[in-house]
Every structure is written in C-alpha cells, then in structure tokens.
C-alpha cells in the first residue's frame, strides 16, 4: 500500500484516525502499532514474521547492552554481535543473490540458489534498529523496556518502508509523551497534501517520460531524447522521494510526532558535498555519525580521510541495491567528494553561478548509473547525451515527449528552488490575513482534488524507493 493510493487515502488512513483519536493516550501507541503491522502486512504478509523477529532480537540486544554498562569489553562484544545479526539478516535477504552471482562469475562455478525476494523496507527498519542499539551503547538513551514502544519506533507506518531514517534518540521521548494540537494537525495535513502532489502530479508524469526514454536502446537515442530522459529522471527521483518524505513528516505531525527534515532543495547546491548535505539528509547523517566518525572522520591523516570517504560512499551505494552500478554510483560520489576535500570545492565556489551548472551536470551523470541496469547501457546513454553516437540532436521521440510534458517540466524545475516557502512566508498584512488563510485552504483543496482525479484516471503510480 502506497500513500498515493485510493485505498490508503480513503480507507486505511480514515480508519487509523477514527481509532487513534477515539482512545485515551495510553492506548494510542497500541493503535498505531496494530495499524502499522496491518500496513506492512498489506504488501508483505509473509515477511511480517521476519520484521517481528528483528524487533524482538533487537529488544533483547538493547537490554543486554544496557545491563553490561559497567563491563566495557562485554558491552562492546554484545554490540558487535547485534550488528552482525542485523547486517546478517539484511545481507541474506538483500545481497544473497548478488554474492552468489559474483562467486559464480569469479570462480566459474555453477552454484544455484532459489531467488530470495527483497522484503519491503528492510534496509530502513534495519538501520532504525542499528540506530537504537548504537544510541544505547553510547549512553545517548537508555534501553527501551517497553517492547510495544520499541516495536512502534521500528514499525511506525509513515516511515516504515521508505524512511526517512528516524534516530531513536530523536523520538524516544515522543513515544511516551507528546502534545496534540489542532495547529499541528493542520500543518500535518498541508505537508501531506504538498508531498502527495509532488509524488502524483510531478513525479508520476516525469517518471513515465524517464521510463519511456530508458526503455529505448541507448544506441537509438538522439542527444535531445537522452537529455530529456535524464532530466525527467533527475526530477522524478527528487519529487518521488522528497514527496514521500513530506507525506511521512505530515502524517507524523497528525499523530503528534515531529520528524526532522529529509530534503533541503538539493538541486540549488554549489558543490557536490553541499548536494549531499541537502539530499536524503537522514541517510547521509546516519552514515556520517555511525560509520564516518567512528572511522576517524576528518580528524586523521589526509590519506585516511580519503579512505574513510571511499568506504562510506561504497557502502552508501551498496545500501541502495545489490548491483555493481549502485556500487559504482557510490564510489563515483566518493571520488568527487574526496576531490572537493582536496581543493575542488573551493574552486567551485569561485566560479559562481557556473558552479550550479557543473554540480547539476555531475549529479545527472551519477543518476545515469543509478537508473541504468548495467554499465554498458550507462556508457551508451552518456555517449548519447554528449552526442558521440551520431543519432542526431533532436528527433520525433524527443519532440513528442517535450511537447506533451513541458508544463510538468517547467513547474518541476521552478519549485526545485525554494520558491514555494518564500510565497508561504509572504504576508499580505493584517487586513488580508483572513484572505491569505482562505487562499491557502483553497489551494491545498485544489491540489488534493487534482491528485484524486489523476489517481482515478491513471494506473501509472510507481514508487522508486520501495526496492531499497
């Protein structure tokens, strides 16, 4: 079940609200936990047992780590076992097929294993569990003795299958005490509608353009079609994922929780490092705090800084998927950020505003590897972008895609910059405060109506990050 579906909007969500606001506070977490499990079971009923095993396992590890607080060696051993157990589960279900293929290709063997399906959201809820255990180990938080509260932290449906990655220490207090207000609920509705509109009205049509182009043989693409395809994908993945994050943040607000921001207009960045401080903030900060800093971060010899960056970015790429193209995508960013650490970032800031163009170009080249199924297609696609294939600059395919979707392209490019927040902050003056509120209400109702019309009339409603 995706947030941008009729079943979620008109059946599941109203039912959750009806039960949640009908019961006293002491039962609200139980209501959210039950509905979160139902939400997950809707898409992956057979893997709900796996998730519950993970929760119970990490509940036990958390208490074990807490009780070993006065025994540093034992405490570290327990944390190591917990990390191995969690990474082992993730590794088996997400990477088993990949590793078998690598062994077969490397050793010329013919090992055959039954294909292991990828459980929804396993990368996200595994990282949530690791965040909890490491926070307990570092004494940032005490171990959660209430199994239901820990279960809710890991299974809470707004962030269960696609993030953002919520740190345990940022939500621990909210699990047992939070304040509800009509203002917060209204803000949550507005945030949810904006995210829903991003996903349905922008990401979906742009995704259809990207899918059309990437389904074409790279050798047959004109330069114009290749650029239209990668620009469409660049915008699609942003509005798809940031829209989902907006919906998650909005839903959390409606239930009294506050989640941190996950995107901050990444396409206005002036360097690649800045791009990654603005894109998927929760994942970047997770790797920074739990991998990069423990390796020494930037407080080590220069060559170790570059080593640390390459480790972190190779892992980031591998986290996204069991594919060499994802690993290459991660290493690509590791190299770029290492070069920026070595002085390239200072150079980029000196060529403003050209640095925006350079960064966008580098990011789009990276998205080719992220989107392509193999290196051959990625190389041919980049060749088409830079007109090395001799297929012409513009053809009928490019013209048709652009003429049918130019409005979505124009709107998506415009609001990829912080235009909308500035309009929201624009004050009409006290005499017009009521009119401003009324306009905001009408605007959000209009967006919601447009979304519903689109969902009724279209069957194209993919969600990119479910496969991660």
Beta strands, then each sheet from edge to edge (+ up, - down):
end
